[in-house]
Amino acid sequence: MAGLKELGYDVETPKETEYSTMMVAISNGDADFSVHLWEELHKSFYQKAGGDETMVKTGDIMPGVLQGYMIDKKTADEHHITSIEDLQKPEIAKLFDANGDGKADLTGCNPGWGCELIIAHHMNAYGLEKTVTNNQGSYFALMADTIARYKQGKPILYYTWVPQWISGVLVEGKDVVWLTVPRTDLPGGKNDVNTTFNGKNLGFAVDSVKAVINKEFAEKNPAAVKFLSEMQITTDDESAQNLKMHDGEKSAADITRHAKEWIAAHRAKYDSWLADARAAANTATAKN
């Protein structure tokens, strides 16, 4: 938003919505763009809303985003748990039983999110339906309970993604570890995507967050497209900012300040994006 304002755009307050609704809005021109399209995770939402016919995908807003399953390191080390398939064993699954039914309780993701379909598929693909309960609801409310259990010294099992604030509270390698999957097995049978990170097959595509823009808006606004195609933020920076929000710095003024601080720390790079965007606009004007 800060960059587009510097380029002369009047940027409205962002609207929050579910992904399927967001894609339809961008496709129809009810919204101009989003900078939060996960290339692989949201592919079906993108295609069903019109895909390349009505929208343009561009840039790598955030490369190297991850998803997967984690457990606390203490339980992993004590019981030599490394794979999601270890949860097929009733005695291992019982370690993560939070409600006394003998099955492991997995903190899953919200209904309607892209991860919902993949987790449901994994439950069947990796033979976990008899030993694992996939708990769905409000993800962050469920994770608050999960973190509380961890602080009480109890085993935890949860789905997560990076970047977000949880990775700053439950730190990989110190508090928690990724579980591997025995093989890549995704809905639709397209299993040739990369799901391996640091030698571990996490079971979800190692993804990239892109900008998605209404096609008509993109054709009329080369400066915006160029800026969105070049801007980039690291997963570490995003997670750090998310943790600030979780810790209370969550007002619009706080978030604007975070953005200004980030820009100040990356000013040369940021200015180069603006310069390239202005050049793209000038080139388009000259052609016309």
Backbone hydrogen bonds, N-H to C=O, Kabsch-Sander energy under -0.5 kcal/mol:
donor,donor_aa,acceptor,acceptor_aa,energy
5,K,1,M,-2.3
6,E,2,A,-2.0
7,L,3,G,-1.2
8,G,5,K,-1.7
9,Y,4,L,-2.5
11,V,9,Y,-0.8
12,E,10,D,-0.6
22,M,18,E,-2.4
23,M,19,Y,-2.6
24,V,20,S,-1.7
25,A,21,T,-2.3
26,I,22,M,-2.4
27,S,23,M,-2.6
28,N,24,V,-2.3
29,G,25,A,-0.8
29,G,26,I,-0.6
30,D,25,A,-2.0
31,A,25,A,-1.5
34,S,212,V,-2.1
37,L,210,K,-2.2
38,W,36,H,-0.7
39,E,37,L,-0.6
39,E,208,S,-2.6
42,H,38,W,-2.1
43,K,40,E,-1.4
46,Y,42,H,-2.3
47,Q,43,K,-2.6
48,K,44,S,-2.5
49,A,45,F,-1.4
50,G,47,Q,-1.1
51,G,46,Y,-2.4
53,E,50,G,-1.5
54,T,51,G,-1.3
55,M,51,G,-1.8
56,V,213,I,-2.6
58,T,211,A,-2.4
61,I,209,V,-1.1
62,M,209,V,-1.7
64,G,207,D,-0.7
65,V,207,D,-2.1
66,L,162,V,-2.1
68,G,160,T,-2.0
70,M,158,Y,-3.0
71,I,177,V,-1.9
72,D,156,I,-1.2
73,K,175,D,-2.7
76,A,72,D,-1.9
77,D,73,K,-2.9
78,E,74,K,-2.4
79,H,75,T,-2.2
80,H,76,A,-0.6
81,I,76,A,-1.7
82,T,80,H,-0.6
84,I,180,T,-3.1
86,D,83,S,-1.4
87,L,84,I,-1.4
88,Q,85,E,-2.0
89,K,86,D,-1.4
92,I,89,K,-0.9
93,A,89,K,-2.8
94,K,90,P,-2.3
95,L,92,I,-1.1
96,F,93,A,-1.7
97,D,94,K,-1.6
98,A,96,F,-0.6
104,A,131,T,-3.0
105,D,96,F,-2.5
106,L,104,A,-0.7
106,L,133,T,-2.9
107,T,105,D,-0.5
107,T,157,L,-1.8
108,G,106,L,-1.0
108,G,135,N,-2.7
113,W,110,N,-1.8
116,E,113,W,-1.1
117,L,113,W,-0.6
117,L,114,G,-0.5
118,I,114,G,-0.9
119,I,115,C,-2.7
120,A,116,E,-2.2
121,H,117,L,-1.9
122,H,118,I,-2.7
123,M,119,I,-2.2
124,N,120,A,-1.0
125,A,121,H,-2.9
126,Y,122,H,-2.7
127,G,124,N,-1.4
128,L,123,M,-2.9
129,E,123,M,-0.8
131,T,128,L,-0.8
132,V,128,L,-2.2
133,T,104,A,-3.5
134,N,132,V,-0.5
135,N,106,L,-2.6
135,N,133,T,-1.0
136,Q,134,N,-0.6
139,Y,137,G,-0.9
141,A,138,S,-0.5
142,L,138,S,-2.5
143,M,139,Y,-2.6
144,A,140,F,-1.4
145,D,141,A,-1.4
146,T,142,L,-2.0
147,I,143,M,-2.9
148,A,144,A,-1.9
149,R,145,D,-2.3
150,Y,146,T,-2.0
151,K,147,I,-2.3
152,Q,148,A,-1.1
153,G,150,Y,-1.9
154,K,149,R,-2.6
158,Y,70,M,-2.4
159,Y,107,T,-3.0
160,T,68,G,-2.5
162,V,66,L,-2.4
167,S,164,Q,-1.2
168,G,165,W,-2.0
169,V,165,W,-0.7
169,V,166,I,-1.1
170,L,166,I,-3.4
171,V,169,V,-0.7
173,G,176,V,-3.2
174,K,171,V,-1.4
175,D,171,V,-3.1
176,V,171,V,-1.7
177,V,71,I,-2.5
179,L,69,Y,-2.9
180,T,82,T,-2.7
181,V,201,N,-2.1
189,G,186,L,-1.8
190,K,187,P,-0.5
191,N,189,G,-1.3
195,T,193,V,-0.6
197,F,200,K,-2.7
200,K,197,F,-1.9
202,L,195,T,-2.5
202,L,200,K,-0.9
203,G,195,T,-0.5
206,V,194,N,-3.2
207,D,65,V,-2.5
207,D,205,A,-0.7
209,V,62,M,-2.7
210,K,37,L,-3.2
211,A,58,T,-2.6
212,V,34,S,-2.7
213,I,56,V,-2.8
214,N,32,D,-2.9
215,K,54,T,-2.8
218,A,214,N,-2.6
219,E,215,K,-2.2
220,K,216,E,-1.3
221,N,217,F,-1.0
221,N,218,A,-0.5
225,V,221,N,-2.1
226,K,222,P,-2.5
227,F,223,A,-2.4
228,L,224,A,-2.7
229,S,225,V,-1.7
230,E,226,K,-1.1
230,E,227,F,-0.7
231,M,227,F,-2.5
233,I,61,I,-2.9
238,E,234,T,-2.1
239,S,235,T,-2.6
240,A,236,D,-2.2
241,Q,237,D,-2.1
242,N,238,E,-2.5
243,L,239,S,-2.1
244,K,240,A,-1.5
245,M,241,Q,-1.8
246,H,242,N,-2.3
247,D,243,L,-2.1
248,G,245,M,-1.7
249,E,244,K,-2.5
250,K,248,G,-1.8
255,I,251,S,-2.4
256,T,252,A,-2.3
257,R,253,A,-2.1
258,H,254,D,-2.5
259,A,255,I,-2.2
260,K,256,T,-2.3
261,E,257,R,-2.5
262,W,258,H,-2.4
263,I,259,A,-2.8
264,A,260,K,-2.4
265,A,261,E,-1.6
266,H,262,W,-0.9
266,H,263,I,-0.8
267,R,264,A,-0.7
270,Y,266,H,-2.6
271,D,267,R,-3.0
272,S,268,A,-1.7
273,W,269,K,-1.6
274,L,270,Y,-1.9
275,A,271,D,-2.5
276,D,272,S,-2.3
277,A,273,W,-2.1
278,R,274,L,-2.4
279,A,275,A,-2.1
280,A,276,D,-2.1
281,A,277,A,-1.9
282,N,278,R,-2.2
283,T,279,A,-2.4
284,A,280,A,-2.1
285,T,281,A,-2.1
286,A,282,N,-2.3
287,K,283,T,-1.9
288,N,284,A,-1.7
